């Protein structure tokens, strides 16, 4: 009797995004109720933006999310809108309620298994997020190749000193959210809608 040969797991190329909530105030770190409230607000904001950009929530982590997109451009667009929304929010809340995010995005090979994703694409995205400066997003070169000509934000290649001598198998870039020139009332109304659980129009 011949032994059954295991079939290789199907792989696909996807844009993987990690978010991580950082830079909480000392008051929020000490106050469990406030800490939980800020995490829930972060979750509503992320989920309110995902569907409009074609993102799929894979899982919620302790202080962030693992999200999958089919392509790099919608991932970057979602991340930039998320950072811009948080920036606008932080201008209008007391210091103890301020929240900042680190975001990392990589375009690479992944494997879906039991509702989760694994592989090089996931590992690199997680590493980029851990390096990212709060308020911006760090992305890999495959991401930049897809978005550089269309994204309306500065793209900066980071030097080894920027990364504190941490080497990755791909060059790393920083993308900062563009300055918003929308009327304050209009943008804050949009943000309140997202935080109530609304979706993009």
N, C-alpha and C positions, 0 to 999 in steps of 0.2 A: 504494500500500500504506500503510495507516494505521499509525502508530507505536503501539506498545503503551504504554498509560498505566500508570506504576508505581502499584501499590496501596499505600495508606498502611499503615504497620506497626500492628498491633493494639496498643492500649494497655489497661492495667488499673490499678485503684487498689489499692495494696498498702502495708503497713507495712514500711518498710525500716529495718533496724538495723545500725549499724556498731559494732564493739568495737575498742579499741586498748589494748594492754598498755603501761603507763607506770610511772614511779616505780620502776624497778628499782634495786637497790642498786649502789654502785660496784663491789662484788665481782662481782655478776652481769654488769655491763657489761664487766668485764675478763676474766671467765672464759667462754670461748665454749661449753664443755661445759655449764656451769650455765645460761647464757643459753638454749641450745637445749632443755635439760631443762624450764625454766620455760615456754617457748613450747609444748612438747608437752603439759605439764600444763594450760595454758590451753585448748589445743585439746580435750583430753579432757573438760574441765569444760563447755565450750560445747556440744560435740556430745552430751554426756550429758543436757543439759537441753532441747535443741532439739526432739527428737521428741515429748516430753510436752506441748509447747506448740504443736505444729503448725508449727514453723519449718522453713524449707528453707535449707540452706547453699548460697549462690551461689558463693562462693570464699573461700579463706583468703588473707589479705594478709600482709605481712611480720610484723606484730605484732598482727594482729587478724583479724576476720571480717566479711564482708558477708552478711547474712541477710535473708530475706524471709518475711513472715507475711501471711495473708489479711486480718487485722484488727489494730487497734491494741492491744486488750486483751491478747491472748496475747503480743504483742511486749513490752509493758511488764511483764507477769507474769514472763516469762522473764528479762528484764533485771534485775528486782528480785531474783529468786532467785539469779541469777548473782552480783550484787554482795554479797548476803548470804552466799553460800557462800564467796566470797573473803575477806570480813571474818572469818568463822569460821576459815578456813584460816590467815589471817595471824596470828591470836592464838596459833597452836600451832606455828609454824615459826620458825627462827632469822631474824634480821634480814636476812641476805643472800638469803633465799629468799622474802621478801615480794613480792607482786605486787599492783598496783592497775590498774583498768581505767577508761577513759573510754568512755561509751556514748552514742550519739545515735540518736534514732528520729523518723522523719517518715512521715506518711500522705499519699501523693500518687501521681501518675500515673507509670507506668513502662512500658518497652518491653522485652520479652524478645528477645534476639538471640544466636544461637550459644552458648547456655549461660550468657550473662551478662545483666545488666539495666542499662538506661540511663534517663535522663530526669530531670525535675525532682525526683521523689521521692528518687532516689538522691543527687543533688547536694546537696539540703538536709540529708538525713540525715548525709552526710559532713561538712558544715559544722557541724552541731550537735555531732557527736562531737569535732571539733577544738576546740570551745569548752568542752566539758564538764569539770566538776571531777572529778578522780579519785575513785572510790567512789560516784558518783551517776550519774544519767542526765539528759540534756537532751532535751526533746521539743518538738515544735511544737504550735500551737494545735489543728489538726485531731486530733492524738492526744489532747490533753486533753479535747476535747469528747466523745470516745468512752469515756474511762476515769475521768473525775473522780468520778462518782457511785458507782463500784464499787471503785476501787483503795484498798487499806488502807495508804496512805502519804501523807505531806504533799506537796502540789503547790504550788510557789511560782513566781509569775510574776517573771521577772528584769527589772530595770531596765536602762536604757542603761549606767549606770555598772558594773553587774555584767558587762556584755558588752564593756567597754572601748571604747565608742562604735562597735562593729561592728554594723551594721544588717543585718537579714535581712528578707525579704518577709513573714514571719509572726512573731508574738510567740514568745518562747522561755520555756520553763518548766523548772524543776528538780524532779526527783522523787528523794527520798532513800529508801533501803531502810528499812522499818519495823524497830523493835527486835525482835529475836528473843527470845521467852520460852520456847523449847523447852529440854528438858534437854540439857545439853552433850553427854553421851554419845550420845544419839539423833541429834543434828544431825551430830556428827563421824562417826558410822557411815554416815550418809547421804552425807556428803561423800566419804568414802573409797570408797564404792561408785561414785560418779560419776567419781572420778579413775581408778578401775580400768577405766573404760569402760562402766559400767552405765548403764541408762536409768531414767527415773522409773517408779515403780510406780503 
